[in-house]
């Protein structure tokens, strides 16, 4: 497939969710699709959670254990 999944830069800074109470006539049981947008903030949310826990911002994802340990050691945080 040549379909490109939207990236984080494709999403506006503020997204307002709207609940549609009118069933979609072509969706199963009247369901409407949500696409991939709910998944885009996942990685930044994990980075923010690790920052909340450690006080350290990470500028590279994914946050592998090796990257986290290396960055924490770099800023002087030890086990």
N, C-alpha and C positions, 0 to 999 in steps of 0.2 A: 504494500500500500504506500501511497505517497502522501497520506494525510499526516500533517505535522501536529502533534499535540501542543497546544498553546503553552508558552513559558510564562514565568512570573512577570516578565516585561510586557506581556500582552494583556495583563489584567490591570484595570484602573486601581489607584491607591485605595479608594473607598468603593466597596461593593455593597449594594443594598439588595438583600434577598427579598423576593416577593413570593408569597404563597399563592398559587393559583388554585382557586376552589372550583374552577370549571373543568370538568374532565376533558382530556384530549380525546377526540373521537378516533384517532388512529393508534393511540398508545394502549398497551395491555392494561385492562381494567381501568382505563382512563388516565393512566400514568403519563407524566411528562418527564422528558429526559433532563438530567442535570449536567451532563458532559463532564469534563475533567476539572472544571474550576474548583471544586471542593478540595482537590488534592494539591493544588499549587501552594497554599500557605503551609503545608505540612513541614517541609524542611526548614523554613525560617522559624516556625514555631518551636521546633526541636532545638535550633541554635539559640533562640531566646530562652528556652528552659534551661539549657546548659549554662548560659550566661547568668541566669538568676541563681543557679546553684553554685557557680564558681566565681562570678564576678569578671570573667574573661570572655571577650568577644572573639568568635572564630570567623574568619573570612573565607573559608574554603569548605565546601560540602562535597561528599557526605562526611559527616563526623564519624570517622572510624576511630576505634579505640586507640590506635597508634597515633593518630593526629591529635586527639584530645590529650593523651599523656604527654606527647612532645610539646604541645603548646603550654600545658600547665607547668611542665618543667622549665620551659623557656622563660616564663614569668615568675618563676621561683616558688611555685606551689608543688609540694612533695606529697607523697602518700602519707 
